[in-house]
Amino acid sequence: MKLFTAERAPNPRRVLLFLAAKGLVPADIGLEVIEVSIAGGENRTPDYLQIHPLGQIPALELDDGQLITESMAICRFLEGKYPQNSLFGTELMEQVRINQYSRQAELEVLLPLITAFQHGHPFWEGKYEQIPDIAPVARRRAFSRFAYFDRRLQVVPYLAGDHLSVADLTLYAALDFGRLAGLKVDEQHPHLLAFYQRMHEQFGAIR
């Protein structure tokens, strides 16, 4: 299998975090991790566009040639193939809660921060049609959701309850990416900050 990823990009990183949280070492499961340079335009080359016609990362190429794109679809495949230490939950309501909080973390925090980065960071100049006024609006949107997650993490150690799940990986990837997008979690949201610090101690080296 081949996993196409990009350093520091939050969606590919979600897959790498998932592997780490599952205790899966790529080499041990026959997975080749291939770095694709967004800065160098490698995701827009004809060869890569054959893998993902939209030029997006990540992508997983299976041994039989089948392709899986989108980070959560890839994680779902890996969960099915390696079900031990489940990060999607085993009981129905656990699965429901994980799906709920993962989707909220993705839509309410990660997506606005990606938008802020795309429209407000020099990295994307000439690569993306930027509208600078969108960036602060997107950051405010993400920040306005911090209180919601802070309240949740005041009563439970992880979003879905007592155990780490894919929802936590999504929220952590979003918060860590926020440093590039111009928004850091701080003491205004102490429980969210403590969650971030705990996750960063465990997963900060995963890029």
C-alpha positions in Angstrom: 0.0 0.0 0.0 1.1 3.6 -0.6 -0.1 6.6 1.5 0.4 9.9 -0.2 0.8 12.7 2.5 2.0 16.2 2.9 4.0 17.6 5.8 2.0 19.8 8.2 -1.2 19.7 6.1 -3.9 18.9 8.6 -6.0 16.4 6.6 -3.0 14.1 5.7 -1.8 14.5 9.3 -5.1 13.1 10.6 -4.2 9.8 8.9 -0.7 9.8 10.3 -2.1 10.6 13.8 -4.6 7.8 13.3 -1.9 5.3 12.5 0.1 6.4 15.6 -2.9 6.2 17.9 -3.7 2.7 16.7 -0.1 1.7 17.3 0.4 0.9 13.6 3.9 1.3 12.2 3.7 1.8 8.5 6.6 -0.4 7.6 5.2 -3.2 9.7 1.9 -3.3 7.8 3.4 -2.9 4.4 2.5 0.8 4.0 4.9 3.1 2.1 4.4 6.7 3.1 5.2 9.1 0.2 5.6 12.8 0.8 4.0 15.0 -1.8 5.3 18.6 -1.8 2.4 21.1 -2.1 4.9 24.0 -2.1 6.6 22.4 -5.0 3.4 21.7 -6.9 3.8 18.0 -6.9 0.1 17.5 -6.2 -0.7 19.2 -9.5 1.6 17.0 -11.7 0.0 14.6 -14.2 1.3 11.6 -12.3 -0.4 12.7 -9.1 -3.6 13.8 -10.8 -4.0 10.2 -12.0 -4.1 9.2 -8.3 -6.3 12.1 -7.2 -7.9 14.1 -10.0 -8.6 17.0 -7.7 -4.9 17.2 -6.6 -5.8 16.7 -3.0 -3.9 14.9 -0.3 -4.1 12.4 1.3 -4.7 9.4 -0.9 -4.2 5.7 -0.2 -3.3 3.3 -3.0 -4.1 -0.3 -2.2 -2.0 -3.3 -3.4 -4.6 -4.1 -6.0 -4.6 -0.6 -7.4 -7.8 0.6 -5.8 -7.6 4.2 -4.5 -9.1 5.7 -1.4 -9.2 9.5 -1.0 -10.3 11.7 2.0 -8.7 11.3 5.4 -11.7 9.8 7.2 -12.4 7.3 4.4 -8.8 6.2 4.7 -9.0 5.9 8.4 -12.2 3.9 8.1 -10.4 1.5 5.8 -7.5 1.2 8.3 -10.0 0.7 11.1 -11.7 -2.2 9.3 -8.4 -3.8 8.3 -6.9 -3.4 11.8 -9.8 -3.4 14.2 -7.8 -3.6 17.4 -7.7 -0.5 19.6 -10.8 0.9 17.9 -10.9 4.7 17.4 -14.4 4.7 15.8 -16.0 3.0 18.7 -17.6 -0.5 19.2 -21.0 0.2 20.8 -23.7 2.0 18.9 -24.0 5.1 21.1 -20.2 5.3 21.4 -20.0 5.3 17.6 -22.7 8.0 17.4 -20.9 10.3 19.8 -17.6 9.8 18.1 -19.2 10.6 14.7 -21.0 13.7 16.2 -17.9 15.2 17.8 -15.6 14.4 14.9 -17.9 16.1 12.5 -18.3 19.1 14.7 -14.5 19.4 15.2 -14.0 19.2 11.4 -16.7 21.6 10.4 -16.6 24.1 13.2 -12.8 24.4 13.9 -10.7 22.6 11.2 -12.5 23.9 8.1 -12.6 27.6 9.2 -8.9 27.4 10.1 -8.0 25.9 6.7 -10.0 28.7 5.1 -8.2 31.3 7.2 -4.9 29.8 6.1 -5.8 29.6 2.5 -6.9 33.2 2.3 -4.5 34.8 4.7 -1.1 33.1 4.5 1.7 34.0 2.1 2.2 30.3 1.4 -0.9 30.4 -0.9 0.0 33.5 -2.9 -0.2 32.6 -6.5 -1.4 29.1 -5.8 -4.9 29.9 -4.6 -7.4 32.7 -5.3 -7.1 34.6 -2.0 -9.7 37.0 -0.6 -7.8 38.4 2.4 -10.9 39.7 4.2 -12.2 36.1 4.6 -9.3 35.1 6.8 -10.2 37.1 10.0 -13.9 36.1 9.6 -12.9 32.4 9.4 -10.6 32.7 12.5 -13.5 34.4 14.4 -15.7 31.5 13.4 -13.3 28.9 14.7 -12.7 30.9 17.9 -16.4 31.2 18.6 -16.6 27.4 18.8 -13.7 27.0 21.4 -16.1 27.6 24.3 -18.3 24.7 23.2 -15.4 22.2 23.2 -14.0 23.7 26.4 -17.3 23.0 28.2 -17.3 19.4 26.9 -13.7 18.8 28.0 -14.5 20.1 31.4 -16.5 17.0 32.2 -14.8 14.3 30.2 -11.1 13.7 29.2 -11.9 13.1 25.6 -14.7 14.3 23.3 -16.7 11.1 23.2 -16.0 10.1 26.8 -13.2 8.3 28.6 -11.3 7.0 25.6 -9.3 8.5 22.8 -11.1 8.5 19.5 -10.8 9.8 15.9 -12.8 12.9 17.1 -10.0 13.9 19.4 -7.4 13.4 16.6 -9.5 15.8 14.4 -9.8 18.4 17.1 -6.1 18.2 18.0 -5.1 18.4 14.3 -7.3 21.5 14.0 -5.9 23.2 17.1 -2.3 22.5 16.1 -2.9 23.8 12.6 -4.3 26.9 14.1 -0.8 28.1 14.9 -0.2 28.4 11.2 -3.7 29.9 10.6 -3.2 32.7 13.1 -5.3 31.3 16.0 -3.9 29.6 19.2 -5.9 28.1 22.0 -4.9 29.7 25.3 -5.9 30.2 28.9 -9.3 31.7 27.9 -10.3 28.1 27.4 -8.4 26.2 30.1 -9.9 22.7 29.5 -9.4 22.9 25.7 -5.9 24.1 26.3 -5.2 21.3 28.7 -6.5 18.8 26.1 -4.3 20.3 23.4 -1.2 20.2 25.6 -1.9 16.6 26.6 -2.4 15.6 23.0 0.6 17.5 21.8 2.8 15.8 24.3 1.7 12.4 22.9 1.4 13.3 19.2 3.4 16.5 18.6 6.2 14.6 16.8 3.7 13.2 14.2 4.0 15.3 11.0 
